[in-house]
Amino acid sequence: MLLEKLNWRYATKKMDPTKVVSEDKVERIVEAARLAPTSSGLQPFEIIVVTNAEVREKIKAIGWNQSPITDGSHLLVFAAWDNYTAERINHMFDLVNEVRGFRNEGWENYRQMLLSTYPQRAPETNFEHAARQAYIAFGLALAQAAFEGVDATPMEGFDPKALDEILGLRERGLRSVTIAPLGYRQVEGDWLVNLQKVRRPRDQFVTEVK
């Protein structure tokens, strides 16, 4: 049950460097993110899966020296589009038409509405919008990791400009948003592992409007 897995997961502080997450589990975690809902179905982000030890050492150095970055076996980097362009919007609409095998007038009108709106906005506004879509996928990746029994630590504690440079993201029209090492917890040395999960109670968290 997913809720049981979500109660099991936590932001692992120490991962066992001797344990490797299997590629099939990593693929399902990435696939959960790929299947995430996004605004207008544009999927304005990409995922970089980093296993190279030398590259992860560089990322650790600009990531507050957080050990899961190198002790985990995989590092997921979520990078959002730096801007919405006509080319990017058209690519996704054309892909939908190709996969579905037909063109829809309402869909084409919607394409034109986006083309007349998004590219004209400030690039930073568009990046922030794209980053929010990336976070939807990021949440699903964390949930899938828990479902797979894989530890994942969500991280924003890194220098995004430095990470962009390490991975050459700006040249690809991308900017890093958030990262998550994947691995398996090492109980010894993790101060958080045995502490009770704390969340606000439902009556302080949910408001019902009937």
N, C-alpha and C positions, 0 to 999 in steps of 0.2 A: 504494500500500500504506500502511495506516494507520501502521505502525511507522516507515516512512520519514518520514512527515509529522511524527510525534512527535519524531523526531530533528532535524527541521528547525526546529521551533518552539522558542521561548525566551521568557522574560519581557521583551518588547521595552521598552527604556528610552527610545527616541526614535522617534516616529512622524512620518511625512510629513504635514503639515497640508494639503497640496494634493491628497492622494489620498483618495477616498471609497469605502468598501465598498458594493458594489451591494446594493440592497434584497433581491434574491433570495438572495444569500449570507447576509445577516443573518437572513432568514426561516428558512433551513435551519439556521442555528446555534441560533436560538431554538426551532425545532421539535425539534431533538435534545434540548434541555433539557426540553421539554414531554413528550417520550416517555420520559423517564428513569423507572426504577423507583423507587417510594417505598413506605415502610412502610404496609401496608394499602391501598395505592393512593390515599391521601388527597391527594397533591400539596399539601402544606401550605405553599406558598410561591407567590410571583408574580415575574414579571420585568418591570422597568420599563426601556424602551429610551429613552435620553435622547439627543436630537440637538440640542436647543436650546443655542446657544452661551452664552447668558447664564447658564443654569442650570448648565451644565458648568463655567463659571468659578467659580461659587459652590461647587460640589463640589470643584474643584481647591483652593480656599482652605482647605477643611477636610480635604483629602486630601494633606497634606504637600507641596503644590504640585507634585505629580507631573505632568509635562507630557503624558504620553499621555492623560490625562483630557480635555484640550482639543485636543490635536493629532490624536487619532484622530477618526474621523467619527461613531462611535456609542459610547455608554457603556451597558453592561448592568449593571443593579442587581438583585441577587437579594435579595428581601425575604421573610422567613418569617412565618408566622402568629404573632401574639403569644400565642396560646393555642388549645387545642382546645376547641371548644364543641359542644354537641349540634346546633346549627344547621349548623355546618360539616361535622360528621361525617355527619349525615343527608343533606345536599346531595349529597355524593359517593356515598353508597350509593344514593340515589334516582336519581342520574345513571346509575349502572351498570345499575340495573333498567330505566330508560327506554331506554338504548342497546341493551341485550341483549334487551329485550322479554319478560322473564319474571322471576319472583321465585323465589329458591332458599332453602329452609329453613335450610340450613347458613350461607348468606350472611347471612340475617336474624339468626340466632343470633350470628354474629360481630359484626354491627352492635350488638346489645344488649350484648355483652361490652365493646366499645369505649366505648359510651355509659355503662356502669357503671364505667368505669376512667379514661379520659382526662380528662373534664371535672372530675373530683374531685382531680386532681393539681395541684400548685403551678403557676401560670402560667409561672414561669421554667423549670421542668422541661419543660413542654410546648414552650416556645419553643426550648430547646436541642435537643429532639428534632426539631422542625420544621426547625431550622437545619441539622441533619445531613442531612436529606433534600434540602435546597436544595443542599448541597455535592455530592451525587451528580449532580444535574442540572448544576451548575456545571462539574464535570469533563467531562461529556459535551459541553457547549457549547465548552469549550476544545479538545477533541478534534475536534469538527466544524469549528471555526474553522481548525485546522491542516489538516484534510482539504480545506478550501476555499482554502487558501493565504492565509488572513487571519491577521494577527498579533493576538494577544490577550494582555493582561497581567493576570494575576490579582492583585488587590489587597485587602488587609485594612487597609492603612495609611490610615485615615480615621476621623473622629469619627462613630460611628454615630448618636448622638443628634442631632447637627447635620444629618446627611444625612436622617434621618427627618423633621426639621423642614422642610428645603428641599423635599422631595418630598411632604410631607403624609401620611407613611406611618402614623403612629400613629392618625390619625383613621380609617384604613381597617383597623385591626387588624393592621398589619404592622410589622416591624422589619427594618432593613437588616442583611444578613449579610456580603456580599462583592460586589465590583464587578469589571468587566473592560472596559476600553476596547478597541474593535475598530478596526483601521486597517492601515497598511502601514509597515514599518520604514524608517527613514531611516538609512542606514549611517553617514553623516557625523554625528558627535555622539553615537553610541550606543557606549559603551565595552564593552558586552557582546556585540555582534553577531558578532564574529569569534573569540570565545573558545570553546574546546571545551566541549561539554556534559559535565558531570561527574555521575555517579551511582554509588552503591555497586555493586561487582561482584555478580553473581548469588549467589555463594557466601557473601556477607555479608548478603544480602537475603532469600533464600528458604530456608526450612527444610522439608524433605520428611519426612513421617511416613508410612512404608509398612507 
